[in-house]
């Protein structure tokens, strides 16, 4: 079917943010004299919000006070460097432009904290993304359906003709919890085999292919 609304994940789906997340994570760890993590380790830690990223990054048994301090350092560092190496994946701008030209409503829902989500979407996508929602107090993160429901409400649309697009197992679970169809992209932070293991039904390898799946 054709869809009238596309709800996108951000990291690993629209934006390649891994390098800046990796650098901010290791900067925070280094300040507390904790072991550094590899880029690939950070790639696997991303997806459930920044607090979970840090809890996965610190050594097992790290005390709560230190975890929260590392988290605070990460947030400060990432806010300062989040645009340094981040960029849209190849073909994303053209795909989003084509969606908007076809009248498709576009929202972004991320487990990245809300200020960074809005900042990055405004910088890179401008009017191509109508609504951008990130993690904030009082709203459950993905895979809970809350932020997706809020995005649809802000757009003034319903679930009936909406599709969710993401790159991770968390995104598959989010779509399932929302009762939405899901398109999984393979250029992001998770391997295709992991996506399939977690129930991915529709997979696309290129943004231009994604365009053809959304607009049938």
C-alpha positions in Angstrom: 0.0 0.0 0.0 1.0 3.6 -0.3 1.5 5.6 2.9 0.6 9.2 3.7 2.9 9.5 6.7 6.5 8.4 7.3 7.9 8.3 10.8 11.7 7.9 10.8 14.3 7.0 13.4 17.3 9.4 13.4 20.6 7.8 14.3 21.6 5.1 11.8 18.5 5.8 9.6 18.7 9.4 8.4 22.0 10.6 10.0 25.3 8.9 10.4 26.0 10.1 14.0 28.3 7.3 15.1 31.6 9.1 15.1 30.4 11.9 17.3 28.7 9.5 19.7 31.9 7.4 19.8 34.1 10.5 20.5 31.7 11.9 23.2 31.5 8.5 24.9 35.2 8.1 25.2 35.8 11.7 26.2 33.4 11.1 29.2 35.0 7.8 30.1 38.5 9.2 29.9 37.6 12.1 32.3 36.7 9.4 34.9 39.8 7.3 34.2 37.6 4.5 32.8 38.6 2.1 30.0 37.8 3.4 26.5 35.5 1.7 24.1 35.9 0.9 20.4 33.9 2.4 17.7 32.2 -0.9 17.0 31.3 -1.3 20.7 29.7 2.1 20.8 27.7 1.2 17.6 26.2 -1.7 19.5 25.5 0.4 22.6 23.4 3.0 20.7 19.7 2.6 20.4 18.1 2.8 23.8 18.9 6.4 24.7 22.0 8.1 26.1 21.7 6.8 29.6 21.6 3.2 28.4 24.6 4.0 26.1 26.6 5.1 29.1 25.5 2.3 31.3 26.6 -0.2 28.6 29.9 1.7 28.1 31.1 1.9 31.7 32.7 -1.3 33.3 30.4 -3.7 35.1 30.1 -2.8 38.7 30.6 0.9 38.3 28.9 2.7 41.1 25.7 4.8 40.4 27.3 8.1 41.3 30.1 7.6 38.7 27.6 6.5 36.1 25.6 9.6 36.5 28.7 11.8 36.4 29.9 10.1 33.2 26.4 10.6 31.7 26.5 14.3 32.5 29.9 14.7 30.9 28.7 12.8 27.9 25.7 15.1 27.5 27.9 18.2 27.8 30.5 16.9 25.3 28.0 15.6 22.8 26.0 18.9 22.8 29.3 20.6 21.8 30.5 18.2 19.1 27.3 16.6 17.8 27.7 18.3 14.4 31.4 17.8 13.9 31.3 14.5 11.9 27.5 13.9 11.6 26.0 13.9 8.2 23.0 12.5 6.3 23.6 9.2 4.7 24.0 9.3 0.9 20.7 9.7 -0.8 18.7 10.7 2.3 18.2 14.4 1.3 17.0 13.4 -2.2 14.7 10.8 -0.7 13.2 13.2 1.9 12.7 15.9 -0.8 10.9 13.4 -3.0 8.6 12.3 -0.1 7.6 15.9 0.6 7.1 16.7 -3.1 4.6 13.8 -3.1 2.8 15.2 -0.1 4.1 12.6 2.4 4.1 13.9 6.0 7.5 13.3 7.7 8.3 13.0 11.4 11.4 11.9 13.3 11.3 10.1 16.6 14.5 9.3 18.4 15.9 8.0 21.7 18.5 10.8 21.4 17.8 13.5 24.0 15.2 16.0 22.7 17.3 19.1 22.4 19.9 17.3 20.2 17.2 15.6 18.1 15.5 19.0 17.3 18.9 20.7 16.7 20.2 18.1 14.3 16.9 17.8 12.4 16.6 21.6 12.0 20.2 21.9 10.8 20.3 19.0 8.3 16.6 18.7 7.2 14.9 22.0 7.8 11.3 21.9 6.5 11.7 18.4 5.1 11.0 17.1 8.7 7.8 18.6 10.1 8.0 17.2 13.6 11.1 16.0 15.6 10.8 14.4 19.0 13.5 13.0 21.3 13.9 11.6 24.8 12.7 13.8 27.6 11.5 13.4 31.1 8.0 12.1 31.6 7.7 10.4 28.2 8.7 6.7 27.7 11.4 6.0 25.2 11.2 3.7 22.3 10.3 0.8 22.1 7.3 2.2 24.0 4.9 3.8 21.5 4.5 7.1 23.3 6.8 9.4 21.3 5.5 8.0 18.0 1.9 8.7 19.1 2.9 12.2 20.1 4.5 12.8 16.7 1.4 11.6 14.9 -0.7 13.9 17.1 1.5 16.9 16.3 1.2 16.1 12.6 -2.6 15.8 13.0 -2.6 12.3 11.4 -3.6 8.8 12.5 -1.8 5.4 12.4 -4.0 4.1 9.6 -1.8 5.3 6.7 1.6 5.7 8.6 4.7 3.6 8.3 7.7 3.5 10.6 11.3 3.4 9.3 14.4 2.5 11.3 17.7 0.6 11.4 17.5 -1.4 14.6 15.8 -4.1 16.7 14.4 -1.3 18.9 12.7 0.2 15.9 11.1 -3.1 14.9 9.8 -3.4 18.5 8.6 0.2 18.4 6.6 -0.3 15.3 5.1 -3.5 16.7 4.1 -1.7 19.9 2.5 1.0 17.8 0.6 -1.4 15.6 2.4 0.1 12.5 4.1 -1.5 9.6 7.9 -1.3 9.7 10.6 -0.8 7.1 14.1 -1.7 8.2 17.1 -0.1 6.6 20.4 -1.9 6.3 22.9 1.0 6.0 22.7 1.9 9.7 24.0 0.7 13.1 22.7 -2.9 13.0 23.5 -5.8 10.8 20.9 -7.3 8.4 21.0 -10.7 10.1 20.2 -9.1 13.5 17.3 -7.3 12.0 15.9 -10.5 10.5 16.4 -12.3 13.8 14.3 -9.6 15.4 11.4 -9.9 13.0 12.2 -7.5 10.1 9.8 -8.2 7.3 10.6 -5.5 4.8 14.3 -4.5 4.4 15.8 -1.9 2.1 19.5 -1.3 1.2 19.3 2.2 -0.4 17.3 5.4 0.3 16.0 5.4 -3.3 14.7 1.9 -2.8 13.0 3.1 0.4 11.2 5.8 -1.6 9.7 3.2 -3.9 8.4 1.1 -0.9 6.7 4.2 0.7 5.2 5.5 -2.5 3.8 2.5 -4.3 
